């Protein structure tokens, strides 16, 4: 299940049991703000490389398996639906935070586990 959270965002992680909100992370509250961070870039961490397109697509690779999915912005949340290889990970709406070149996706509208990915 933790692998599913990793791919969230992104999908899209080494996970902690609860979201830790360091003061240096700031919320991303709009679709345009999110796209200004990720458009044309890759989101990466060890074994994972993902692209999130303005057209609502998520694609990439995680640990040698293909990652595909779709996303939309809903209010203040990044909502995604992912597949990892042949496994359907399903939908989740996530709080997005940013600190420099690090994007943090916090599952369950900010109440769940988080995944940090580098913007490259």
Secondary structure by P-SEA (a helix, b strand, c coil): caaaaaacccccccccccccccccccccccaaaaaacccccccccccbbbbbcccbbbbbbcccbbbbbbbbbcccccccccccccccbbbbbbbbbbcccbbbbbcccccbbbbbbbcc
